[in-house]
Amino acid sequence: MHLAYPAVLSALLFCTGLYGVLARRNAILVLMSVELMLNAVNLNLVAFDVWLSKTAQDALHSGQALTLFTIAIAAAEIGIGLAIVLAVHRNRGTADIDRLRDTAESDDGDDSDGDTDDDSEPALSESAEKAEATA
């Protein structure tokens, strides 16, 4: 088999994953797209390892070893990523990346006129109330 076939397939997988990262709004779909990109890299590593082992005298299979490390890193990444997404979903009620960015930006400018009342009691925001309720 020629080296071009797995290289083209890997490029297509990587471009599909890149489109998924840039176009998707759901955090879980973004994580799945990152996994697709990592699998494209793994395919390239194994294909070039096989191609180089045919031409070289020594067969170290370093591409396959790097693929195993990449798979281990991908498993850790998806575990931590899903934990973060679940924690954000519990606190905010959504996994939509655009809404999370909008809520983070809108919390800063609540007092638009600049007047502060020192004698008023500070009210807890919804996120603080949810954090206290879960603690």
SVG drawing of the C-alpha trace seen along z (x, -y; Angstrom):
<svg xmlns="http://www.w3.org/2000/svg" viewBox="-30 -57 50 61">
<polyline fill="none" stroke="black" stroke-width="0.4" points="0.0,0.0 1.3,-3.5 1.9,-6.1 -0.4,-8.5 -3.6,-6.6 -3.3,-6.8 -1.8,-10.3 -4.9,-11.6 -7.3,-9.8 -5.4,-11.3 -5.6,-14.8 -9.4,-14.4 -9.9,-13.2 -7.9,-16.1 -9.7,-18.7 -13.1,-17.2 -12.0,-17.5 -10.7,-21.0 -14.0,-22.0 -15.8,-20.4 -13.7,-22.4 -14.3,-25.7 -18.0,-25.3 -19.5,-23.4 -21.0,-25.1 -21.6,-22.1 -18.5,-21.4 -18.9,-17.6 -18.9,-17.8 -15.8,-19.9 -14.1,-17.2 -15.1,-14.6 -13.6,-16.7 -10.4,-17.0 -10.4,-13.2 -10.9,-12.9 -7.8,-15.1 -5.7,-13.0 -6.8,-9.8 -5.7,-11.4 -2.3,-12.1 -2.1,-8.4 -2.9,-7.2 -0.1,-9.3 2.3,-8.1 1.6,-4.4 1.7,-4.9 5.0,-6.7 6.4,-4.1 5.5,-1.3 6.9,-3.2 10.2,-4.0 10.6,-0.5 10.5,0.9 13.3,-1.4 15.5,-1.3 17.5,1.7 16.5,1.1 12.8,1.6 12.4,-0.5 8.7,-1.1 8.9,-4.5 5.8,-5.7 3.7,-2.9 5.2,-3.8 4.3,-7.4 0.8,-6.3 0.4,-4.5 1.5,-7.6 -1.0,-9.7 -3.8,-7.2 -3.0,-7.5 -2.9,-11.3 -6.2,-11.3 -7.8,-9.1 -6.7,-11.4 -7.8,-14.5 -11.3,-13.1 -11.7,-12.1 -10.7,-15.6 -12.6,-17.3 -15.8,-15.5 -15.4,-16.2 -15.1,-19.9 -18.0,-19.9 -20.2,-18.1 -19.2,-20.5 -20.0,-23.5 -23.3,-22.0 -24.3,-21.5 -23.4,-25.1 -24.6,-26.9 -27.2,-24.6 -25.8,-24.5 -22.8,-23.1 -23.1,-25.6 -19.8,-27.4 -21.2,-30.6 -23.6,-31.0 -20.9,-30.3 -18.7,-33.0 -21.7,-35.4 -22.5,-34.8 -18.9,-35.3 -18.7,-38.7 -22.1,-39.9 -21.3,-39.4 -18.7,-42.2 -20.8,-45.2 -23.9,-44.8 -23.6,-48.3 -23.7,-50.6 -24.2,-54.0 -21.2,-53.7 -23.2,-54.5 -22.7,-52.2 -24.9,-52.0 -22.8,-51.2 -25.9,-50.6 -27.6,-48.1 -27.1,-44.4 -25.1,-42.5 -27.3,-40.0 -25.9,-36.6 -25.8,-35.9 -27.4,-32.8 -24.0,-31.1 -23.0,-31.8 -26.3,-30.4 -25.9,-27.2 -22.3,-26.8 -23.5,-27.1 -26.4,-24.7 -24.0,-22.0 -21.4,-22.5"/>
</svg>
